[in-house]
Amino acid sequence: MDQLKLVALDEEDLKIVSAHVQDAVMKTGDLEFLPSLKRFIVPMNRFAWEGKSRFFFRPRPQRRNSVLHFDRVLNAKTSGIARDRPAEILSLLAISFVPMDAPAGIVELIFSGGGAIMLDVECVEARLADLGGAWQASSRPYHKV
């Protein structure tokens, strides 16, 4: 499978990126805001929902080492995330955009357990890129409906 590379420049693009990073896991200590560059970096192990690999007629779940970064970020705030515990694992559920003074707004990263990161952005500008090969995931993410 080819490595995924996506760019989001508006709210609709961001919905596509959100679908590809659903159930990605990362360590709290790996998240980084670089104010001088107006960049927020999210290294992650994303679940490869687009994978088509099969094992005995069942989909073989895979994860990929990826990085998502947002540019033109003015400020970053967290809620329900313990920044003093850098080894804590976060599971990303979705990314959304709330327009404030178009094209500016808030990009919200929503995590399981109620945590969130709010990025005050000049506009939507995000990039997602896989950094290497895939490996077999121990299980497929499951959400109670």
Secondary structure, DSSP 8 states (H G I E B T S, - for coil): ----EEEE-SHHHHHHHHHHHTT-EEEGGG-EEEGGGTEEEEEEEEE-TT---EETTEE--EEEEEEEEEESEEEEEEES--TT-TT-EEEEEEEEEEESSTT-EEEEEEEGGG-EEEEEESS--EEEEEEEEEEE-SS------
